[in-house]
Amino acid sequence: MSVRLNETLSRRQLVQAGGIAALGLTLPELLSAGAPRKVSGPERSCIFIVQYGGASHIDSFDPKPDAVEEIRGPYKPIATQTPGLQVGELLPQLALRSDRYTVIRSMTHGNGGHDGGMHVAMTGHSVPLPETPYFGSILSRVRPALTNMPSYVWLQNLAGDVEPRYLRGGFLGSAHSPLRVGTDLDNPSSDKFRFSAFDPPVGTTAAAIQARQQLLNRLDASGPLAAEVSETPSLEAKTAGFRRFQEKAFDLVGGTAAREAFELSHESAKVRERYGRNPLGQNLLMARRLVEAGVRLVNVTAWCGLAEGESFTNVQTWDMHGPVAAHIGSIFGNGSYGLGFALPRIDQSVSALLDDLAERGLLENTLVVMVGEFGRSPRVSKQGRDHWPACYSALLAGAGVRGGSVYGASDKQGGQVQSNPVTPENFGATLLHTLGVDPGTRLGLDGFTRPASAGQPIFELF
């Protein structure tokens, strides 16, 4: 059956309606991420590991061996490759690789709720507006992927006590929202997991997609808009840009290159074991594949999975207090929400990621960040360690970050910043600077009222 362009179906109407909607897809929105602005330096990507729930800094990267037992906890500090830097004893592999990362021990902000704290941590603003975009959306807007890949991907969902802002692009719009992969038990560590985001609509055949592509090509060449476009350079540029997004969308659906970046079946069993056969390990392996394929920023929720015999509750591995502490018996236990379970999996998977990136020549241009929305209280009670935004730690590696160093310090109990406080603004400015984005880049709806960051980069980290 042939389709003829007529008064009821013009190319202008297709453009106004989104054109590619004939495919039943929203991929052009995902791909049409504006031209880069105010960028410099080498092309860099970021793997941002979110320890959702708020990781205990005292039991990991800021031990307090001289504090009383209710503060120091049961884990002993161990030496690292860096003189003067100690970490908790459940991080032996990361201790051997301390020359590859910096620990910031003076992160601080004032929002102690999961929802508010996550919004602060992922935007780099101490008091963000509801529509303030996350770092990945900013990168998508000002430094999008150069390959035919999404600029921004989020691996593993967040739970229901955080508003789904992480799925949106804030005031930058839905074009800069992430492609989310993996929800609860449906993640790359499951034998039943299948990446389906680039699948065509149910019931749409390859032949139908090809026919629609041919139709759009004919409309491009012969529609009533053609003469008008040839006489209007600005309109010609806009429609040419839209054609590129159409072509990229067709390529994602019909091609294999982008889809294969999400397929862990291309990795050997040895590599998959190296990262750990759990959600965090397999998501970090996928993150490495994605930045290698050109994705600009990959957020990874650091859910470590389930201990043997346990049933699924949520993906907040690091929320080790209150009802969760009662459920697991102890914050220091070996259940799914205990440090004895979670820290060894962080140790294995993040160590494997740093090694893999270095061996593949990717670490130089890949920033690795690991941080929670806040830390955990110094004092341990029967309810575990509570939310603590006043002072906590972050790990940064790669992309020019100086390895084997510590920035800032907490006090003797790990409860307050003692030196070099790092605010959300300065942390965000540092991240953007590292990725080649001027923190002062204006991003408001009007294009100039809101800077990407109000902070200053911490140049001592480089």
ABEGO torsion letter per residue (X at the ends): XBBBBBAABBAAAAAAAGGAAAAGBAAAAAABAEBBBGBBEBBBBBBBBBBBGEBBAAABABBBAABBAAAAEABBBBBBABBGBBBBAABAAAAAAAAABBBBAABBBABABAAAAAAAAAAGBABBBAABBBAAAAAAAABBBABBBBABBBBEBBBAABBAAAABAEAAEAAABBBBBEBEABBAABAABBBAAABBBBGBBAAAAAAAAAAAAAAAAABAAAAAAAABAAAAAAAAAAAAAAAAAAAAAABAAAAAAABAAABBAAAAAAAEBBAAAAAAAAAAAAAAAGBABBBBBBBAEBBBGBBBABABAABBBEAAAAAAGBAABABAABAAAAAAAAAAAAAAAAAAAAAAGAAAABBBBBBBABBBBABBBAAEBBBBAABBBBBBBEGGBBBGBBBEBBBAAGABBABGBBBAAAAAAAAAAAAGBBAABBABAAGAABBABABBBBAAAX
